[in-house]
Amino acid sequence: MPLLSVKDLAVRFETHDGIVRAVDGVSFEMEEGETLGLVGESGSGKSVTNLALLGLIPSPPGVMSGVVNFDGQEITKLPEPDLRKIRGNRIAMIFQDPMTSLNPLLTIGRQLTEVLELHKGMGYSQALRQSAAALGEVGLAEPEKRLAQYPHELSGGMRQRVMIAMGLLCEPRLLLADEPTTALDVTIQAQILELMAAVQKQHGTAIILVTHDLGVVAGSADRVAVMYAGRIVEEGPTQDIFNSPVHPYTKGLLSSVPRLDSDTSCELSSIPGSPPDLAEMPPGCAFAPRCKKVQKECLLTQPDLVSSGSPQRRHACPIASLPASREANS
């Protein structure tokens, strides 16, 4: 049985401009100790997917549907008190913006110790020592001093490390990491990724890593799920995705970043156009208006996520399944 099973997860927001389908029928599974990289442009639904897994979609205006099974338990319909026992404990999240995620009225120490007191039953003194140790592990200098400070007294990178330390405090079984290294320099970024890998190895923690940095995904993720307009358009083992992408959108993402594993120089390219308005989705494939190989059927029917040569590879592109001669004539 997988640690996490997500089936037909959907999140829509009812706005004055219409219904925005931020996540539209996302399904995937994760095993214990596995890292899944969620990649895609801004607005593709990556962060909303993570929030939905923890039941953090505000209602209204958000409406969530689908099934999320975690560790053999269906958690989407749990009452709020039961969800609180899971959040921060068995499933932890590193939020993207630490300035809005940390409470500006509480010290760093109080926000960290509260997690351990609530979920681990620690006394304040023990929780304070554990919190200081956690800050030291994420590379924060003078951790005892930081415990007495407020979020506005720390830099953006320091606040991000506090959020990472908070996420790892209870040694969760599943860690949802939303751009965890965005505000960090490359040296600290490497330290954080090594720390997350060490925690994962020691405790069998599964990690969903949301990032725009394909280099981070290449070095950290076991599998990659590429999202576009609220849907997964391609999924598979990381090495396979990077070496032989199938979906045109995945190919576009990879061709827009430099590669150091090639002896020949390659020209970087960009994906033409912009992501669609989620309140006014086009018929058929959402990527069709930007795709260089679009065909008539792409404009009529939304493609399903189907197997791509092996059970571990899936893609949502009818062009990818066409004979090479027909694709060349498109």
C-alpha positions in Angstrom: 0.0 0.0 0.0 1.4 3.4 -1.0 2.0 6.0 1.8 0.0 8.6 -0.2 -2.6 8.0 -2.8 -4.3 10.9 -4.6 -7.2 10.3 -6.9 -9.0 12.9 -9.0 -8.0 15.8 -6.8 -9.7 19.0 -7.9 -9.9 22.5 -6.5 -12.0 25.2 -8.0 -12.5 28.8 -6.8 -15.8 30.5 -7.4 -15.0 34.1 -8.3 -16.9 37.1 -9.9 -15.1 36.3 -13.1 -16.2 32.7 -13.2 -15.1 29.4 -11.9 -11.3 29.0 -11.7 -10.2 25.4 -11.9 -6.8 25.6 -10.1 -6.4 21.9 -9.9 -8.3 19.6 -12.3 -8.3 15.9 -11.7 -4.8 15.3 -10.4 -3.9 11.7 -9.4 -0.6 10.2 -8.2 0.8 7.8 -5.6 3.9 8.0 -3.4 5.9 5.4 -1.5 7.6 5.8 1.8 11.0 7.5 1.4 10.3 8.7 -2.1 10.7 12.3 -3.4 8.3 13.6 -6.1 9.2 16.8 -7.8 6.2 19.0 -8.9 7.4 21.3 -11.7 5.7 23.8 -14.0 5.2 27.5 -14.6 3.6 29.8 -12.0 -0.1 29.2 -11.8 0.0 25.6 -12.9 -1.5 24.4 -9.6 1.5 23.0 -7.8 1.1 25.0 -4.5 -2.7 24.6 -4.5 -2.2 20.8 -4.8 0.0 20.8 -1.7 -2.5 23.0 0.2 -5.4 20.7 -0.8 -3.6 17.6 0.6 -3.7 19.2 4.0 -7.2 20.6 3.7 -6.0 24.2 3.8 -8.2 25.4 0.9 -10.3 28.3 2.3 -14.0 27.6 1.7 -15.5 29.8 0.4 -14.4 30.6 -2.2 -12.6 27.2 -2.7 -14.3 23.9 -3.3 -12.3 20.7 -3.1 -13.1 17.2 -4.3 -11.3 13.9 -4.8 -9.8 11.3 -2.5 -6.6 11.6 -0.5 -5.5 8.5 1.3 -2.5 8.9 3.7 -1.0 5.9 5.5 -4.1 3.9 4.9 -6.5 6.6 6.1 -8.8 8.8 4.0 -8.1 12.3 5.2 -10.1 14.6 3.0 -13.3 14.1 5.1 -11.7 14.1 8.5 -13.1 16.7 11.0 -10.9 19.7 11.6 -9.6 18.5 15.1 -8.4 15.3 13.6 -6.7 17.1 10.7 -4.9 19.3 13.2 -3.3 16.2 14.8 -1.9 15.3 11.4 -0.7 18.8 10.2 2.8 19.6 11.4 3.2 16.2 12.8 2.7 13.3 10.4 2.4 15.7 7.4 4.4 18.9 7.6 4.6 21.7 5.1 7.3 24.2 4.3 5.5 27.2 3.0 6.7 29.4 0.1 6.5 32.8 1.8 7.9 32.7 5.4 7.1 36.3 6.1 3.3 35.6 5.8 3.6 32.1 7.3 5.3 33.1 10.5 3.3 34.9 13.2 4.7 38.4 13.5 3.6 38.7 17.1 5.4 35.6 18.5 9.1 35.0 18.9 10.7 32.3 16.7 11.2 30.2 19.9 7.6 30.3 20.8 6.5 29.3 17.3 8.9 26.3 17.3 8.3 25.1 20.8 4.5 25.2 20.3 4.9 22.5 17.6 6.8 20.2 19.9 4.5 20.8 22.9 1.4 20.1 20.9 2.5 17.1 18.9 5.2 15.5 21.0 4.0 16.5 24.5 7.4 18.0 25.4 7.9 20.5 28.3 8.9 24.0 27.4 12.6 23.7 28.4 13.0 20.5 26.4 11.2 21.9 23.4 13.4 25.0 23.6 16.6 22.9 23.4 15.2 20.8 20.6 14.2 24.0 18.7 17.7 25.5 19.1 19.2 22.3 17.8 16.8 22.3 14.8 17.8 25.9 13.9 21.5 24.9 14.1 20.9 22.0 11.7 19.5 24.2 9.0 22.6 26.5 9.2 21.3 29.3 11.2 24.1 31.0 13.2 23.6 31.7 16.9 20.4 29.6 17.2 19.8 30.4 20.9 19.7 34.1 20.0 17.3 33.6 17.1 14.8 31.9 19.4 14.3 35.2 21.2 13.9 37.3 18.1 10.7 38.1 16.1 10.3 37.3 12.3 10.8 40.9 11.3 14.3 40.9 12.9 15.5 38.1 10.5 16.4 38.3 6.8 14.3 36.5 4.2 16.8 33.6 4.0 16.9 33.3 7.8 13.1 33.2 8.0 13.0 30.5 5.3 15.4 28.4 7.3 13.2 28.8 10.3 10.3 27.4 8.3 12.3 24.5 7.1 13.4 23.7 10.7 9.7 23.9 11.8 8.7 21.5 9.1 11.3 18.9 10.2 10.8 19.2 13.9 8.4 16.3 14.3 10.1 14.1 11.8 7.0 13.8 9.6 6.2 10.9 7.3 5.3 13.2 4.5 6.9 16.6 3.9 5.3 19.1 1.5 8.1 21.5 0.5 6.9 24.5 -1.5 9.9 26.2 -3.0 12.0 25.5 0.2 15.2 26.9 -1.1 14.1 30.0 -3.2 15.4 32.6 -0.8 18.7 30.9 -0.1 22.1 31.2 -1.7 23.5 28.2 -3.4 25.7 27.1 -0.5 22.9 27.1 2.0 20.6 25.6 -0.6 22.9 22.6 -0.9 23.0 22.3 2.9 19.2 22.3 3.2 18.8 19.7 0.4 21.4 17.5 2.1 19.6 17.9 5.4 16.2 17.0 3.9 17.9 14.0 2.2 19.4 12.9 5.6 16.0 13.2 7.4 14.4 11.2 4.6 17.0 8.4 4.8 16.8 8.2 8.5 13.0 8.3 8.9 11.7 7.2 5.6 10.1 10.6 5.0 8.3 11.0 1.6 8.8 14.5 0.1 6.7 16.4 -2.4 9.1 19.1 -3.7 7.6 22.0 -5.5 10.2 24.1 -7.3 10.9 26.1 -10.4 14.5 25.0 -10.3 14.9 22.0 -12.6 18.5 21.6 -11.3 17.1 21.0 -7.8 14.6 18.4 -9.2 17.3 16.6 -11.1 19.5 16.2 -8.1 16.8 15.5 -5.5 13.7 13.9 -6.9 13.1 10.2 -7.7 10.1 11.0 -9.9 8.9 14.1 -11.6 5.3 15.3 -12.3 5.0 18.1 -14.7 1.9 20.3 -14.2 0.2 22.6 -16.6 -3.1 24.5 -16.1 -4.0 22.5 -13.1 -3.3 19.0 -14.6 -0.4 16.6 -14.7 0.7 16.4 -18.3 3.7 14.1 -17.8 5.1 11.9 -15.0 7.9 9.5 -14.7 11.3 8.7 -13.2 13.5 11.8 -13.1 16.2 10.4 -15.3 13.7 9.3 -17.9 11.9 12.7 -17.9 15.2 14.6 -18.4 16.7 12.2 -20.9 13.6 11.5 -23.0 10.7 13.9 -22.4 7.5 13.1 -24.2 5.1 16.0 -23.8 5.8 19.2 -25.8 5.5 21.3 -22.6 8.1 19.2 -20.8 10.4 19.5 -23.8 9.9 23.3 -23.7 10.7 23.5 -20.0 13.9 21.5 -20.5 15.0 23.4 -23.5 14.7 26.7 -21.7 17.5 25.9 -19.2 21.2 25.3 -19.9 22.6 21.7 -19.6 26.1 20.8 -18.5 25.9 17.1 -19.5 26.3 17.8 -23.2 29.5 18.2 -25.1 27.8 20.4 -27.7 26.5 23.9 -27.2 22.7 24.2 -27.4 20.6 27.3 -28.0 18.2 28.1 -25.2 14.6 28.6 -26.3 11.4 29.9 -24.7 7.8 28.6 -24.8 5.8 31.0 -26.9 2.6 32.5 -25.5 1.3 32.5 -21.9 -0.5 30.0 -19.7 -4.3 30.0 -20.2 -6.8 31.9 -18.1 -8.1 29.2 -15.7 -11.5 30.9 -15.7 -11.7 30.6 -19.5 -10.0 27.4 -20.4 -9.9 26.6 -24.1 -11.5 23.4 -25.4 -9.3 20.4 -25.9 -5.7 20.4 -24.7 -4.8 23.5 -22.6 -1.3 23.6 -24.1 -2.6 23.5 -27.7 -2.5 27.3 -28.3 1.3 27.3 -27.4 2.2 24.0 -29.0 4.3 24.0 -32.2 3.0 20.5 -33.1 -0.7 21.0 -32.5 -3.2 19.0 -34.6 -6.9 19.2 -35.1 -7.8 16.6 -32.4 -5.8 18.6 -29.9 -8.3 21.4 -30.1 -11.3 19.2 -29.6 -10.7 16.8 -26.8 -8.9 17.1 -23.5 -6.2 14.3 -23.5 -6.1 11.8 -20.7 -3.0 10.9 -18.8 -2.0 7.5 -20.3 0.8 5.0 -20.0 3.9 5.9 -22.0 5.8 2.7 -22.7 6.0 1.6 -19.0 3.7 1.7 -15.9 6.0 4.4 -14.4 5.7 6.8 -17.4 2.6 8.7 -18.2 1.8 11.5 -20.5 -1.2 13.5 -21.7 -0.4 14.2 -25.4 -2.0 12.5 -28.4 0.8 13.8 -30.6 3.3 11.8 -28.6 1.5 8.6 -29.5 1.4 9.3 -33.3 3.8 7.6 -35.8 6.8 9.8 -36.5 5.7 10.3 -40.1 2.3 11.8 -39.1 3.8 14.0 -36.4 6.3 15.4 -38.9 3.4 16.5 -41.2 1.6 18.3 -38.4 
